[in-house]
């Protein structure tokens, strides 16, 4: 079997096993992406978040860089995270 055929077969099996959920998303669930939040100072960030909250939005998503959180690989199974 060629690599392309194997990839196609894998895709077909994965796609056929996908099932929709029976649990609907609540009508009140709404959020925004705020990718530049980390670039703002505290005062500007507070202004933007207050405006978002005033619209009734309760979920805010932003990217987090794993390389920034764990810049050094674990040593002997011990991780060193930087959260600040």
mmCIF file of the N, C-alpha and C atoms, coordinates in Angstrom:
data_MODEL
# 
_entry.id   MODEL 
# 
loop_
_atom_site.group_PDB 
_atom_site.id 
_atom_site.type_symbol 
_atom_site.label_atom_id 
_atom_site.label_alt_id 
_atom_site.label_comp_id 
_atom_site.label_asym_id 
_atom_site.label_entity_id 
_atom_site.label_seq_id 
_atom_site.pdbx_PDB_ins_code 
_atom_site.Cartn_x 
_atom_site.Cartn_y 
_atom_site.Cartn_z 
_atom_site.occupancy 
_atom_site.B_iso_or_equiv 
_atom_site.pdbx_formal_charge 
_atom_site.auth_seq_id 
_atom_site.auth_comp_id 
_atom_site.auth_asym_id 
_atom_site.auth_atom_id 
_atom_site.pdbx_PDB_model_num 
ATOM 1   N N  . UNK A 1 1  ? 0.857   -1.176 0.000  1.00 0.00 ? 1  UNK A N  1 
ATOM 2   C CA . UNK A 1 1  ? 0.000   0.000  0.000  1.00 0.00 ? 1  UNK A CA 1 
ATOM 3   C C  . UNK A 1 1  ? 0.896   1.229  0.000  1.00 0.00 ? 1  UNK A C  1 
ATOM 4   N N  . UNK A 1 2  ? 0.569   2.185  -0.849 1.00 0.00 ? 2  UNK A N  1 
ATOM 5   C CA . UNK A 1 2  ? 1.369   3.407  -0.920 1.00 0.00 ? 2  UNK A CA 1 
ATOM 6   C C  . UNK A 1 2  ? 1.026   4.325  0.244  1.00 0.00 ? 2  UNK A C  1 
ATOM 7   N N  . UNK A 1 3  ? 1.907   5.252  0.471  1.00 0.00 ? 3  UNK A N  1 
ATOM 8   C CA . UNK A 1 3  ? 1.688   6.216  1.566  1.00 0.00 ? 3  UNK A CA 1 
ATOM 9   C C  . UNK A 1 3  ? 0.425   7.041  1.310  1.00 0.00 ? 3  UNK A C  1 
ATOM 10  N N  . UNK A 1 4  ? 0.204   7.431  0.062  1.00 0.00 ? 4  UNK A N  1 
ATOM 11  C CA . UNK A 1 4  ? -0.990  8.219  -0.267 1.00 0.00 ? 4  UNK A CA 1 
ATOM 12  C C  . UNK A 1 4  ? -2.260  7.417  -0.018 1.00 0.00 ? 4  UNK A C  1 
ATOM 13  N N  . UNK A 1 5  ? -2.253  6.133  -0.382 1.00 0.00 ? 5  UNK A N  1 
ATOM 14  C CA . UNK A 1 5  ? -3.424  5.284  -0.156 1.00 0.00 ? 5  UNK A CA 1 
ATOM 15  C C  . UNK A 1 5  ? -3.678  5.093  1.327  1.00 0.00 ? 5  UNK A C  1 
ATOM 16  N N  . UNK A 1 6  ? -2.616  4.923  2.094  1.00 0.00 ? 6  UNK A N  1 
ATOM 17  C CA . UNK A 1 6  ? -2.749  4.764  3.541  1.00 0.00 ? 6  UNK A CA 1 
ATOM 18  C C  . UNK A 1 6  ? -3.302  6.040  4.171  1.00 0.00 ? 6  UNK A C  1 
ATOM 19  N N  . UNK A 1 7  ? -2.837  7.187  3.717  1.00 0.00 ? 7  UNK A N  1 
ATOM 20  C CA . UNK A 1 7  ? -3.337  8.460  4.242  1.00 0.00 ? 7  UNK A CA 1 
ATOM 21  C C  . UNK A 1 7  ? -4.818  8.634  3.906  1.00 0.00 ? 7  UNK A C  1 
ATOM 22  N N  . UNK A 1 8  ? -5.202  8.272  2.678  1.00 0.00 ? 8  UNK A N  1 
ATOM 23  C CA . UNK A 1 8  ? -6.595  8.375  2.264  1.00 0.00 ? 8  UNK A CA 1 
ATOM 24  C C  . UNK A 1 8  ? -7.482  7.438  3.078  1.00 0.00 ? 8  UNK A C  1 
ATOM 25  N N  . UNK A 1 9  ? -7.015  6.230  3.302  1.00 0.00 ? 9  UNK A N  1 
ATOM 26  C CA . UNK A 1 9  ? -7.769  5.269  4.110  1.00 0.00 ? 9  UNK A CA 1 
ATOM 27  C C  . UNK A 1 9  ? -7.930  5.773  5.544  1.00 0.00 ? 9  UNK A C  1 
ATOM 28  N N  . UNK A 1 10 ? -6.875  6.299  6.118  1.00 0.00 ? 10 UNK A N  1 
ATOM 29  C CA . UNK A 1 10 ? -6.929  6.837  7.485  1.00 0.00 ? 10 UNK A CA 1 
ATOM 30  C C  . UNK A 1 10 ? -7.927  7.989  7.571  1.00 0.00 ? 10 UNK A C  1 
ATOM 31  N N  . UNK A 1 11 ? -7.897  8.876  6.591  1.00 0.00 ? 11 UNK A N  1 
ATOM 32  C CA . UNK A 1 11 ? -8.823  10.002 6.563  1.00 0.00 ? 11 UNK A CA 1 
ATOM 33  C C  . UNK A 1 11 ? -10.270 9.525  6.445  1.00 0.00 ? 11 UNK A C  1 
ATOM 34  N N  . UNK A 1 12 ? -10.507 8.533  5.592  1.00 0.00 ? 12 UNK A N  1 
ATOM 35  C CA . UNK A 1 12 ? -11.863 8.015  5.396  1.00 0.00 ? 12 UNK A CA 1 
ATOM 36  C C  . UNK A 1 12 ? -12.397 7.378  6.678  1.00 0.00 ? 12 UNK A C  1 
ATOM 37  N N  . UNK A 1 13 ? -11.570 6.607  7.373  1.00 0.00 ? 13 UNK A N  1 
ATOM 38  C CA . UNK A 1 13 ? -11.999 5.963  8.622  1.00 0.00 ? 13 UNK A CA 1 
ATOM 39  C C  . UNK A 1 13 ? -12.281 7.008  9.687  1.00 0.00 ? 13 UNK A C  1 
ATOM 40  N N  . UNK A 1 14 ? -11.401 7.991  9.809  1.00 0.00 ? 14 UNK A N  1 
ATOM 41  C CA . UNK A 1 14 ? -11.589 9.038  10.822 1.00 0.00 ? 14 UNK A CA 1 
ATOM 42  C C  . UNK A 1 14 ? -12.844 9.853  10.538 1.00 0.00 ? 14 UNK A C  1 
ATOM 43  N N  . UNK A 1 15 ? -13.082 10.191 9.287  1.00 0.00 ? 15 UNK A N  1 
ATOM 44  C CA . UNK A 1 15 ? -14.248 11.009 8.939  1.00 0.00 ? 15 UNK A CA 1 
ATOM 45  C C  . UNK A 1 15 ? -15.549 10.247 9.145  1.00 0.00 ? 15 UNK A C  1 
ATOM 46  N N  . UNK A 1 16 ? -15.545 8.952  8.869  1.00 0.00 ? 16 UNK A N  1 
ATOM 47  C CA . UNK A 1 16 ? -16.783 8.188  9.004  1.00 0.00 ? 16 UNK A CA 1 
ATOM 48  C C  . UNK A 1 16 ? -17.155 7.933  10.457 1.00 0.00 ? 16 UNK A C  1 
ATOM 49  N N  . UNK A 1 17 ? -16.191 8.037  11.375 1.00 0.00 ? 17 UNK A N  1 
ATOM 50  C CA . UNK A 1 17 ? -16.488 7.769  12.777 1.00 0.00 ? 17 UNK A CA 1 
ATOM 51  C C  . UNK A 1 17 ? -16.881 9.027  13.553 1.00 0.00 ? 17 UNK A C  1 
ATOM 52  N N  . UNK A 1 18 ? -16.802 10.186 12.918 1.00 0.00 ? 18 UNK A N  1 
ATOM 53  C CA . UNK A 1 18 ? -17.161 11.433 13.602 1.00 0.00 ? 18 UNK A CA 1 
ATOM 54  C C  . UNK A 1 18 ? -18.671 11.494 13.807 1.00 0.00 ? 18 UNK A C  1 
ATOM 55  N N  . UNK A 1 19 ? -19.077 11.878 14.995 1.00 0.00 ? 19 UNK A N  1 
ATOM 56  C CA . UNK A 1 19 ? -20.501 11.970 15.323 1.00 0.00 ? 19 UNK A CA 1 
ATOM 57  C C  . UNK A 1 19 ? -20.794 13.344 15.921 1.00 0.00 ? 19 UNK A C  1 
ATOM 58  N N  . UNK A 1 20 ? -21.905 13.956 15.542 1.00 0.00 ? 20 UNK A N  1 
ATOM 59  C CA . UNK A 1 20 ? -22.258 15.240 16.155 1.00 0.00 ? 20 UNK A CA 1 
ATOM 60  C C  . UNK A 1 20 ? -22.695 15.024 17.600 1.00 0.00 ? 20 UNK A C  1 
ATOM 61  N N  . UNK A 1 21 ? -22.544 16.039 18.400 1.00 0.00 ? 21 UNK A N  1 
ATOM 62  C CA . UNK A 1 21 ? -22.994 15.961 19.784 1.00 0.00 ? 21 UNK A CA 1 
ATOM 63  C C  . UNK A 1 21 ? -24.489 16.251 19.861 1.00 0.00 ? 21 UNK A C  1 
ATOM 64  N N  . UNK A 1 22 ? -25.126 15.681 20.822 1.00 0.00 ? 22 UNK A N  1 
ATOM 65  C CA . UNK A 1 22 ? -26.551 15.967 21.020 1.00 0.00 ? 22 UNK A CA 1 
ATOM 66  C C  . UNK A 1 22 ? -26.760 17.114 21.999 1.00 0.00 ? 22 UNK A C  1 
ATOM 67  N N  . UNK A 1 23 ? -25.670 17.633 22.549 1.00 0.00 ? 23 UNK A N  1 
ATOM 68  C CA . UNK A 1 23 ? -25.751 18.728 23.517 1.00 0.00 ? 23 UNK A CA 1 
ATOM 69  C C  . UNK A 1 23 ? -25.583 20.048 22.773 1.00 0.00 ? 23 UNK A C  1 
ATOM 70  N N  . UNK A 1 24 ? -26.618 20.864 22.722 1.00 0.00 ? 24 UNK A N  1 
ATOM 71  C CA . UNK A 1 24 ? -26.501 22.133 22.000 1.00 0.00 ? 24 UNK A CA 1 
ATOM 72  C C  . UNK A 1 24 ? -25.678 23.155 22.792 1.00 0.00 ? 24 UNK A C  1 
ATOM 73  N N  . UNK A 1 25 ? -25.070 24.060 22.072 1.00 0.00 ? 25 UNK A N  1 
ATOM 74  C CA . UNK A 1 25 ? -24.355 25.161 22.708 1.00 0.00 ? 25 UNK A CA 1 
ATOM 75  C C  . UNK A 1 25 ? -25.400 26.141 23.210 1.00 0.00 ? 25 UNK A C  1 
ATOM 76  N N  . UNK A 1 26 ? -25.307 26.576 24.468 1.00 0.00 ? 26 UNK A N  1 
ATOM 77  C CA . UNK A 1 26 ? -26.297 27.521 24.990 1.00 0.00 ? 26 UNK A CA 1 
ATOM 78  C C  . UNK A 1 26 ? -26.327 28.813 24.165 1.00 0.00 ? 26 UNK A C  1 
ATOM 79  N N  . UNK A 1 27 ? -27.499 29.394 24.020 1.00 0.00 ? 27 UNK A N  1 
ATOM 80  C CA . UNK A 1 27 ? -27.647 30.640 23.256 1.00 0.00 ? 27 UNK A CA 1 
ATOM 81  C C  . UNK A 1 27 ? -26.824 31.771 23.867 1.00 0.00 ? 27 UNK A C  1 
ATOM 82  N N  . UNK A 1 28 ? -26.568 31.698 25.165 1.00 0.00 ? 28 UNK A N  1 
ATOM 83  C CA . UNK A 1 28 ? -25.817 32.755 25.840 1.00 0.00 ? 28 UNK A CA 1 
ATOM 84  C C  . UNK A 1 28 ? -24.302 32.604 25.687 1.00 0.00 ? 28 UNK A C  1 
ATOM 85  N N  . UNK A 1 29 ? -23.859 31.497 25.075 1.00 0.00 ? 29 UNK A N  1 
ATOM 86  C CA . UNK A 1 29 ? -22.422 31.258 24.929 1.00 0.00 ? 29 UNK A CA 1 
ATOM 87  C C  . UNK A 1 29 ? -21.903 32.046 23.742 1.00 0.00 ? 29 UNK A C  1 
ATOM 88  N N  . UNK A 1 30 ? -21.077 33.012 24.022 1.00 0.00 ? 30 UNK A N  1 
ATOM 89  C CA . UNK A 1 30 ? -20.509 33.845 22.975 1.00 0.00 ? 30 UNK A CA 1 
ATOM 90  C C  . UNK A 1 30 ? -19.170 34.351 23.467 1.00 0.00 ? 30 UNK A C  1 
ATOM 91  N N  . UNK A 1 31 ? -18.196 34.388 22.590 1.00 0.00 ? 31 UNK A N  1 
ATOM 92  C CA . UNK A 1 31 ? -16.877 34.844 22.992 1.00 0.00 ? 31 UNK A CA 1 
ATOM 93  C C  . UNK A 1 31 ? -16.180 35.576 21.865 1.00 0.00 ? 31 UNK A C  1 
ATOM 94  N N  . UNK A 1 32 ? -15.007 36.098 22.157 1.00 0.00 ? 32 UNK A N  1 
ATOM 95  C CA . UNK A 1 32 ? -14.207 36.807 21.165 1.00 0.00 ? 32 UNK A CA 1 
ATOM 96  C C  . UNK A 1 32 ? -12.752 36.369 21.286 1.00 0.00 ? 32 UNK A C  1 
ATOM 97  N N  . UNK A 1 33 ? -12.011 36.549 20.197 1.00 0.00 ? 33 UNK A N  1 
ATOM 98  C CA . UNK A 1 33 ? -10.558 36.392 20.219 1.00 0.00 ? 33 UNK A CA 1 
ATOM 99  C C  . UNK A 1 33 ? -9.947  37.754 20.488 1.00 0.00 ? 33 UNK A C  1 
ATOM 100 N N  . UNK A 1 34 ? -8.971  37.792 21.361 1.00 0.00 ? 34 UNK A N  1 
ATOM 101 C CA . UNK A 1 34 ? -8.297  39.050 21.709 1.00 0.00 ? 34 UNK A CA 1 
ATOM 102 C C  . UNK A 1 34 ? -6.800  38.771 21.658 1.00 0.00 ? 34 UNK A C  1 
ATOM 103 N N  . UNK A 1 35 ? -6.292  38.581 20.431 1.00 0.00 ? 35 UNK A N  1 
ATOM 104 C CA . UNK A 1 35 ? -4.919  38.122 20.249 1.00 0.00 ? 35 UNK A CA 1 
ATOM 105 C C  . UNK A 1 35 ? -3.863  39.120 20.711 1.00 0.00 ? 35 UNK A C  1 
ATOM 106 N N  . UNK A 1 36 ? -4.153  40.375 20.685 1.00 0.00 ? 36 UNK A N  1 
ATOM 107 C CA . UNK A 1 36 ? -3.151  41.388 21.049 1.00 0.00 ? 36 UNK A CA 1 
ATOM 108 C C  . UNK A 1 36 ? -3.246  41.816 22.517 1.00 0.00 ? 36 UNK A C  1 
ATOM 109 N N  . UNK A 1 37 ? -4.001  41.099 23.313 1.00 0.00 ? 37 UNK A N  1 
ATOM 110 C CA . UNK A 1 37 ? -4.199  41.489 24.706 1.00 0.00 ? 37 UNK A CA 1 
ATOM 111 C C  . UNK A 1 37 ? -2.878  41.598 25.467 1.00 0.00 ? 37 UNK A C  1 
ATOM 112 N N  . UNK A 1 38 ? -1.959  40.676 25.233 1.00 0.00 ? 38 UNK A N  1 
ATOM 113 C CA . UNK A 1 38 ? -0.699  40.679 25.962 1.00 0.00 ? 38 UNK A CA 1 
ATOM 114 C C  . UNK A 1 38 ? 0.175   41.877 25.601 1.00 0.00 ? 38 UNK A C  1 
ATOM 115 N N  . UNK A 1 39 ? -0.073  42.486 24.436 1.00 0.00 ? 39 UNK A N  1 
ATOM 116 C CA . UNK A 1 39 ? 0.734   43.634 24.005 1.00 0.00 ? 39 UNK A CA 1 
ATOM 117 C C  . UNK A 1 39 ? 0.284   44.947 24.633 1.00 0.00 ? 39 UNK A C  1 
ATOM 118 N N  . UNK A 1 40 ? -0.869  44.948 25.279 1.00 0.00 ? 40 UNK A N  1 
ATOM 119 C CA . UNK A 1 40 ? -1.394  46.173 25.874 1.00 0.00 ? 40 UNK A CA 1 
ATOM 120 C C  . UNK A 1 40 ? -0.895  46.327 27.306 1.00 0.00 ? 40 UNK A C  1 
ATOM 121 N N  . UNK A 1 41 ? -0.797  47.545 27.742 1.00 0.00 ? 41 UNK A N  1 
ATOM 122 C CA . UNK A 1 41 ? -0.493  47.796 29.145 1.00 0.00 ? 41 UNK A CA 1 
ATOM 123 C C  . UNK A 1 41 ? -1.725  47.500 29.989 1.00 0.00 ? 41 UNK A C  1 
ATOM 124 N N  . UNK A 1 42 ? -1.566  47.404 31.307 1.00 0.00 ? 42 UNK A N  1 
ATOM 125 C CA . UNK A 1 42 ? -2.689  47.063 32.175 1.00 0.00 ? 42 UNK A CA 1 
ATOM 126 C C  . UNK A 1 42 ? -3.892  47.988 32.035 1.00 0.00 ? 42 UNK A C  1 
ATOM 127 N N  . UNK A 1 43 ? -3.671  49.302 31.934 1.00 0.00 ? 43 UNK A N  1 
ATOM 128 C CA . UNK A 1 43 ? -4.800  50.243 31.850 1.00 0.00 ? 43 UNK A CA 1 
ATOM 129 C C  . UNK A 1 43 ? -5.556  50.065 30.531 1.00 0.00 ? 43 UNK A C  1 
ATOM 130 N N  . UNK A 1 44 ? -4.842  49.963 29.418 1.00 0.00 ? 44 UNK A N  1 
ATOM 131 C CA . UNK A 1 44 ? -5.491  49.787 28.114 1.00 0.00 ? 44 UNK A CA 1 
ATOM 132 C C  . UNK A 1 44 ? -6.211  48.442 28.047 1.00 0.00 ? 44 UNK A C  1 
ATOM 133 N N  . UNK A 1 45 ? -5.594  47.414 28.613 1.00 0.00 ? 45 UNK A N  1 
ATOM 134 C CA . UNK A 1 45 ? -6.229  46.089 28.636 1.00 0.00 ? 45 UNK A CA 1 
ATOM 135 C C  . UNK A 1 45 ? -7.529  46.135 29.423 1.00 0.00 ? 45 UNK A C  1 
ATOM 136 N N  . UNK A 1 46 ? -7.530  46.830 30.570 1.00 0.00 ? 46 UNK A N  1 
ATOM 137 C CA . UNK A 1 46 ? -8.744  46.949 31.380 1.00 0.00 ? 46 UNK A CA 1 
ATOM 138 C C  . UNK A 1 46 ? -9.860  47.670 30.620 1.00 0.00 ? 46 UNK A C  1 
ATOM 139 N N  . UNK A 1 47 ? -9.496  48.705 29.846 1.00 0.00 ? 47 UNK A N  1 
ATOM 140 C CA . UNK A 1 47 ? -10.495 49.439 29.059 1.00 0.00 ? 47 UNK A CA 1 
ATOM 141 C C  . UNK A 1 47 ? -11.128 48.506 28.031 1.00 0.00 ? 47 UNK A C  1 
ATOM 142 N N  . UNK A 1 48 ? -10.304 47.759 27.307 1.00 0.00 ? 48 UNK A N  1 
ATOM 143 C CA . UNK A 1 48 ? -10.821 46.847 26.286 1.00 0.00 ? 48 UNK A CA 1 
ATOM 144 C C  . UNK A 1 48 ? -11.682 45.746 26.901 1.00 0.00 ? 48 UNK A C  1 
ATOM 145 N N  . UNK A 1 49 ? -11.215 45.154 28.002 1.00 0.00 ? 49 UNK A N  1 
ATOM 146 C CA . UNK A 1 49 ? -11.992 44.093 28.640 1.00 0.00 ? 49 UNK A CA 1 
ATOM 147 C C  . UNK A 1 49 ? -13.320 44.619 29.183 1.00 0.00 ? 49 UNK A C  1 
ATOM 148 N N  . UNK A 1 50 ? -13.327 45.844 29.685 1.00 0.00 ? 50 UNK A N  1 
ATOM 149 C CA . UNK A 1 50 ? -14.583 46.437 30.176 1.00 0.00 ? 50 UNK A CA 1 
ATOM 150 C C  . UNK A 1 50 ? -15.569 46.652 29.024 1.00 0.00 ? 50 UNK A C  1 
ATOM 151 N N  . UNK A 1 51 ? -15.055 47.078 27.861 1.00 0.00 ? 51 UNK A N  1 
ATOM 152 C CA . UNK A 1 51 ? -15.932 47.249 26.701 1.00 0.00 ? 51 UNK A CA 1 
ATOM 153 C C  . UNK A 1 51 ? -16.493 45.906 26.240 1.00 0.00 ? 51 UNK A C  1 
ATOM 154 N N  . UNK A 1 52 ? -15.650 44.882 26.241 1.00 0.00 ? 52 UNK A N  1 
ATOM 155 C CA . UNK A 1 52 ? -16.097 43.541 25.856 1.00 0.00 ? 52 UNK A CA 1 
ATOM 156 C C  . UNK A 1 52 ? -17.172 43.060 26.829 1.00 0.00 ? 52 UNK A C  1 
ATOM 157 N N  . UNK A 1 53 ? -16.942 43.240 28.125 1.00 0.00 ? 53 UNK A N  1 
ATOM 158 C CA . UNK A 1 53 ? -17.917 42.813 29.140 1.00 0.00 ? 53 UNK A CA 1 
ATOM 159 C C  . UNK A 1 53 ? -19.226 43.585 29.011 1.00 0.00 ? 53 UNK A C  1 
ATOM 160 N N  . UNK A 1 54 ? -19.138 44.869 28.633 1.00 0.00 ? 54 UNK A N  1 
ATOM 161 C CA . UNK A 1 54 ? -20.364 45.673 28.508 1.00 0.00 ? 54 UNK A CA 1 
ATOM 162 C C  . UNK A 1 54 ? -21.263 45.174 27.385 1.00 0.00 ? 54 UNK A C  1 
ATOM 163 N N  . UNK A 1 55 ? -20.709 44.419 26.449 1.00 0.00 ? 55 UNK A N  1 
ATOM 164 C CA . UNK A 1 55 ? -21.496 43.830 25.364 1.00 0.00 ? 55 UNK A CA 1 
ATOM 165 C C  . UNK A 1 55 ? -22.133 42.507 25.773 1.00 0.00 ? 55 UNK A C  1 
ATOM 166 N N  . UNK A 1 56 ? -21.849 42.065 26.998 1.00 0.00 ? 56 UNK A N  1 
ATOM 167 C CA . UNK A 1 56 ? -22.403 40.802 27.471 1.00 0.00 ? 56 UNK A CA 1 
ATOM 168 C C  . UNK A 1 56 ? -21.551 39.597 27.111 1.00 0.00 ? 56 UNK A C  1 
ATOM 169 N N  . UNK A 1 57 ? -20.366 39.839 26.593 1.00 0.00 ? 57 UNK A N  1 
ATOM 170 C CA . UNK A 1 57 ? -19.465 38.749 26.212 1.00 0.00 ? 57 UNK A CA 1 
ATOM 171 C C  . UNK A 1 57 ? -18.744 38.261 27.458 1.00 0.00 ? 57 UNK A C  1 
ATOM 172 N N  . UNK A 1 58 ? -18.799 36.959 27.681 1.00 0.00 ? 58 UNK A N  1 
ATOM 173 C CA . UNK A 1 58 ? -18.226 36.392 28.904 1.00 0.00 ? 58 UNK A CA 1 
ATOM 174 C C  . UNK A 1 58 ? -17.026 35.497 28.659 1.00 0.00 ? 58 UNK A C  1 
ATOM 175 N N  . UNK A 1 59 ? -16.684 35.248 27.395 1.00 0.00 ? 59 UNK A N  1 
ATOM 176 C CA . UNK A 1 59 ? -15.555 34.386 27.073 1.00 0.00 ? 59 UNK A CA 1 
ATOM 177 C C  . UNK A 1 59 ? -14.560 35.155 26.202 1.00 0.00 ? 59 UNK A C  1 
ATOM 178 N N  . UNK A 1 60 ? -13.288 35.175 26.616 1.00 0.00 ? 60 UNK A N  1 
ATOM 179 C CA . UNK A 1 60 ? -12.236 35.816 25.837 1.00 0.00 ? 60 UNK A CA 1 
ATOM 180 C C  . UNK A 1 60 ? -11.129 34.802 25.627 1.00 0.00 ? 60 UNK A C  1 
ATOM 181 N N  . UNK A 1 61 ? -10.728 34.627 24.375 1.00 0.00 ? 61 UNK A N  1 
ATOM 182 C CA . UNK A 1 61 ? -9.674  33.675 24.041 1.00 0.00 ? 61 UNK A CA 1 
ATOM 183 C C  . UNK A 1 61 ? -8.457  34.449 23.569 1.00 0.00 ? 61 UNK A C  1 
ATOM 184 N N  . UNK A 1 62 ? -7.283  33.988 23.970 1.00 0.00 ? 62 UNK A N  1 
ATOM 185 C CA . UNK A 1 62 ? -6.047  34.558 23.443 1.00 0.00 ? 62 UNK A CA 1 
ATOM 186 C C  . UNK A 1 62 ? -5.009  33.459 23.357 1.00 0.00 ? 62 UNK A C  1 
ATOM 187 N N  . UNK A 1 63 ? -4.050  33.645 22.456 1.00 0.00 ? 63 UNK A N  1 
ATOM 188 C CA . UNK A 1 63 ? -3.003  32.653 22.258 1.00 0.00 ? 63 UNK A CA 1 
ATOM 189 C C  . UNK A 1 63 ? -2.003  32.701 23.406 1.00 0.00 ? 63 UNK A C  1 
ATOM 190 N N  . UNK A 1 64 ? -1.460  31.557 23.709 1.00 0.00 ? 64 UNK A N  1 
ATOM 191 C CA . UNK A 1 64 ? -0.377  31.463 24.675 1.00 0.00 ? 64 UNK A CA 1 
ATOM 192 C C  . UNK A 1 64 ? 0.755   30.681 24.025 1.00 0.00 ? 64 UNK A C  1 
ATOM 193 N N  . UNK A 1 65 ? 1.942   31.185 24.079 1.00 0.00 ? 65 UNK A N  1 
ATOM 194 C CA . UNK A 1 65 ? 3.096   30.526 23.481 1.00 0.00 ? 65 UNK A CA 1 
ATOM 195 C C  . UNK A 1 65 ? 3.663   29.493 24.451 1.00 0.00 ? 65 UNK A C  1 
ATOM 196 N N  . UNK A 1 66 ? 3.610   28.209 24.044 1.00 0.00 ? 66 UNK A N  1 
ATOM 197 C CA . UNK A 1 66 ? 4.163   27.169 24.919 1.00 0.00 ? 66 UNK A CA 1 
ATOM 198 C C  . UNK A 1 66 ? 5.663   27.360 25.077 1.00 0.00 ? 66 UNK A C  1 
ATOM 199 N N  . UNK A 1 67 ? 6.331   27.849 24.034 1.00 0.00 ? 67 UNK A N  1 
ATOM 200 C CA . UNK A 1 67 ? 7.778   28.083 24.123 1.00 0.00 ? 67 UNK A CA 1 
ATOM 201 C C  . UNK A 1 67 ? 8.102   29.147 25.169 1.00 0.00 ? 67 UNK A C  1 
ATOM 202 N N  . UNK A 1 68 ? 7.200   30.096 25.384 1.00 0.00 ? 68 UNK A N  1 
ATOM 203 C CA . UNK A 1 68 ? 7.420   31.109 26.409 1.00 0.00 ? 68 UNK A CA 1 
ATOM 204 C C  . UNK A 1 68 ? 7.113   30.565 27.804 1.00 0.00 ? 68 UNK A C  1 
ATOM 205 N N  . UNK A 1 69 ? 6.152   29.652 27.898 1.00 0.00 ? 69 UNK A N  1 
ATOM 206 C CA . UNK A 1 69 ? 5.769   29.095 29.193 1.00 0.00 ? 69 UNK A CA 1 
ATOM 207 C C  . UNK A 1 69 ? 6.783   28.064 29.681 1.00 0.00 ? 69 UNK A C  1 
ATOM 208 N N  . UNK A 1 70 ? 7.282   27.244 28.745 1.00 0.00 ? 70 UNK A N  1 
ATOM 209 C CA . UNK A 1 70 ? 8.289   26.234 29.108 1.00 0.00 ? 70 UNK A CA 1 
ATOM 210 C C  . UNK A 1 70 ? 9.462   26.358 28.135 1.00 0.00 ? 70 UNK A C  1 
ATOM 211 N N  . UNK A 1 71 ? 10.325  27.377 28.356 1.00 0.00 ? 71 UNK A N  1 
ATOM 212 C CA . UNK A 1 71 ? 11.396  27.641 27.395 1.00 0.00 ? 71 UNK A CA 1 
ATOM 213 C C  . UNK A 1 71 ? 12.522  26.608 27.408 1.00 0.00 ? 71 UNK A C  1 
ATOM 214 N N  . UNK A 1 72 ? 12.632  25.843 28.461 1.00 0.00 ? 72 UNK A N  1 
ATOM 215 C CA . UNK A 1 72 ? 13.692  24.833 28.574 1.00 0.00 ? 72 UNK A CA 1 
ATOM 216 C C  . UNK A 1 72 ? 13.035  23.464 28.691 1.00 0.00 ? 72 UNK A C  1 
ATOM 217 N N  . UNK A 1 73 ? 13.543  22.521 27.928 1.00 0.00 ? 73 UNK A N  1 
ATOM 218 C CA . UNK A 1 73 ? 12.994  21.162 27.950 1.00 0.00 ? 73 UNK A CA 1 
ATOM 219 C C  . UNK A 1 73 ? 13.120  20.560 29.359 1.00 0.00 ? 73 UNK A C  1 
ATOM 220 N N  . UNK A 1 74 ? 12.190  19.670 29.721 1.00 0.00 ? 74 UNK A N  1 
ATOM 221 C CA . UNK A 1 74 ? 12.267  19.018 31.035 1.00 0.00 ? 74 UNK A CA 1 
ATOM 222 C C  . UNK A 1 74 ? 13.583  18.257 31.199 1.00 0.00 ? 74 UNK A C  1 
ATOM 223 N N  . UNK A 1 75 ? 14.065  18.235 32.413 1.00 0.00 ? 75 UNK A N  1 
ATOM 224 C CA . UNK A 1 75 ? 15.293  17.495 32.735 1.00 0.00 ? 75 UNK A CA 1 
ATOM 225 C C  . UNK A 1 75 ? 14.946  16.426 33.754 1.00 0.00 ? 75 UNK A C  1 
ATOM 226 N N  . UNK A 1 76 ? 15.189  15.182 33.417 1.00 0.00 ? 76 UNK A N  1 
ATOM 227 C CA . UNK A 1 76 ? 14.889  14.033 34.269 1.00 0.00 ? 76 UNK A CA 1 
ATOM 228 C C  . UNK A 1 76 ? 13.427  14.062 34.718 1.00 0.00 ? 76 UNK A C  1 
ATOM 229 N N  . UNK A 1 77 ? 12.554  14.434 33.786 1.00 0.00 ? 77 UNK A N  1 
ATOM 230 C CA . UNK A 1 77 ? 11.121  14.438 34.056 1.00 0.00 ? 77 UNK A CA 1 
ATOM 231 C C  . UNK A 1 77 ? 10.621  15.631 34.849 1.00 0.00 ? 77 UNK A C  1 
ATOM 232 N N  . UNK A 1 78 ? 11.489  16.591 35.141 1.00 0.00 ? 78 UNK A N  1 
ATOM 233 C CA . UNK A 1 78 ? 11.097  17.764 35.914 1.00 0.00 ? 78 UNK A CA 1 
ATOM 234 C C  . UNK A 1 78 ? 10.888  18.935 34.956 1.00 0.00 ? 78 UNK A C  1 
ATOM 235 N N  . UNK A 1 79 ? 9.724   19.530 35.005 1.00 0.00 ? 79 UNK A N  1 
ATOM 236 C CA . UNK A 1 79 ? 9.400   20.665 34.154 1.00 0.00 ? 79 UNK A CA 1 
ATOM 237 C C  . UNK A 1 79 ? 9.632   21.971 34.901 1.00 0.00 ? 79 UNK A C  1 
ATOM 238 N N  . UNK A 1 80 ? 10.007  22.996 34.167 1.00 0.00 ? 80 UNK A N  1 
ATOM 239 C CA . UNK A 1 80 ? 10.177  24.339 34.735 1.00 0.00 ? 80 UNK A CA 1 
ATOM 240 C C  . UNK A 1 80 ? 9.332   25.298 33.915 1.00 0.00 ? 80 UNK A C  1 
ATOM 241 N N  . UNK A 1 81 ? 8.208   25.740 34.473 1.00 0.00 ? 81 UNK A N  1 
ATOM 242 C CA . UNK A 1 81 ? 7.283   26.617 33.770 1.00 0.00 ? 81 UNK A CA 1 
ATOM 243 C C  . UNK A 1 81 ? 7.503   28.062 34.183 1.00 0.00 ? 81 UNK A C  1 
ATOM 244 N N  . UNK A 1 82 ? 7.275   28.992 33.249 1.00 0.00 ? 82 UNK A N  1 
ATOM 245 C CA . UNK A 1 82 ? 7.316   30.426 33.531 1.00 0.00 ? 82 UNK A CA 1 
ATOM 246 C C  . UNK A 1 82 ? 5.937   30.977 33.228 1.00 0.00 ? 82 UNK A C  1 
ATOM 247 N N  . UNK A 1 83 ? 5.162   31.262 34.252 1.00 0.00 ? 83 UNK A N  1 
ATOM 248 C CA . UNK A 1 83 ? 3.786   31.739 34.055 1.00 0.00 ? 83 UNK A CA 1 
ATOM 249 C C  . UNK A 1 83 ? 3.700   33.248 34.047 1.00 0.00 ? 83 UNK A C  1 
ATOM 250 N N  . UNK A 1 84 ? 4.753   33.947 34.387 1.00 0.00 ? 84 UNK A N  1 
ATOM 251 C CA . UNK A 1 84 ? 4.651   35.406 34.473 1.00 0.00 ? 84 UNK A CA 1 
ATOM 252 C C  . UNK A 1 84 ? 5.306   36.155 33.381 1.00 0.00 ? 84 UNK A C  1 
# 
